[in-house]
Amino acid sequence: MEPKKTSTVFLYGAILVILLTAGITLFLRSSYFSIQNIKIEGLQQIPQAEIERLTSSAKGQNLILADQESLRKKVTLHPLVKSVQFKRQFPSTLVIQVTERAPAALVVVPNGVVKVDENGVFLQRSEGWPDKSYPVINGVDIPDTAGPGQELKLPNLKTGLLLVHEAPSELLPLIGEVFVNPIQQITIYLTSGVEVRLGQAQDWKDKLDVLNQLLKDNGYKSVEKGIRYIDLTAAKPVIGR
């Protein structure tokens, strides 16, 4: 009789597990976990209403089973959105953490300027000058057909952005303009009005470090007002008055 009793215990156990699993599944799929609130975090440039429009379809979906990948694709259609992360706040709130694309430089175009990020993605076109200052990259022609969200694969733009990326953080606010000529030689114009000739290179870091140290030198500061240009095309800087 013992084997029969053991079989009965296993049967009851299996039924209990099935019932518990079914109960938990039904509970997780219930309206208790329906998304009622969407919290959007991380916005600085993008109006919240624009992200709310892109995520409105998530309301009413199950918080646990919602298709996050589909929602991610919708949100990243916005040209200023770099990436998106999701968090659940039980029982009914979905938190959307947005990482925005950060402007790295400006390109002057007819009747305005275009903001681009470090990868050359077209972020925004505006007729007026932005409140926050960024280096201006000149020697670049952006096609009229280009628009927000498009990566601009323009060699001169990529060269200018590489220089901006490699500039020491304390030097960057002093760079007013980066001019890239047709053979990708670079000339910087500092906000002080001094012209800096860098020439042609693949890696700008060493020259920019030399420039940064020179601008901080007390001897340079004492004569800065009379300086017209700094030539860094060779290893040693040449100062012109």
HELIX and SHEET records of a PDB file:
HELIX    1   1 GLU A    2  LEU A   28  1                                  27    
HELIX    2   2 SER A   31  PHE A   33  5                                   3    
HELIX    3   3 GLN A   48  THR A   55  1                                   8    
HELIX    4   4 SER A   56  ALA A   58  5                                   3    
HELIX    5   5 GLN A   68  VAL A   75  1                                   8    
HELIX    6   6 PRO A  155  GLU A  166  1                                  12    
HELIX    7   7 LEU A  172  LEU A  174  5                                   3    
HELIX    8   8 LYS A  205  LYS A  216  1                                  12    
HELIX    9   9 ASN A  218  VAL A  223  1                                   6    
HELIX   10  10 GLU A  224  GLY A  226  5                                   3    
SHEET    1   A 3 ASN A  37  GLU A  41  0                                        
SHEET    2   A 3 THR A  93  GLU A 100  1                                        
SHEET    3   A 3 VAL A  81  GLN A  89 -1                                        
SHEET    1   B 3 ALA A 105  VAL A 109  0                                        
SHEET    2   B 3 GLY A 112  VAL A 116 -1                                        
SHEET    3   B 3 PHE A 122  SER A 126 -1                                        
SHEET    1   C 6 VAL A 136  ASN A 138  0                                        
SHEET    2   C 6 ILE A 175  VAL A 180  1                                        
SHEET    3   C 6 ILE A 186  LEU A 190 -1                                        
SHEET    4   C 6 GLU A 195  GLY A 199 -1                                        
SHEET    5   C 6 TYR A 229  ASP A 231  1                                        
SHEET    6   C 6 VAL A 238  GLY A 240 -1                                        
END                                                                             
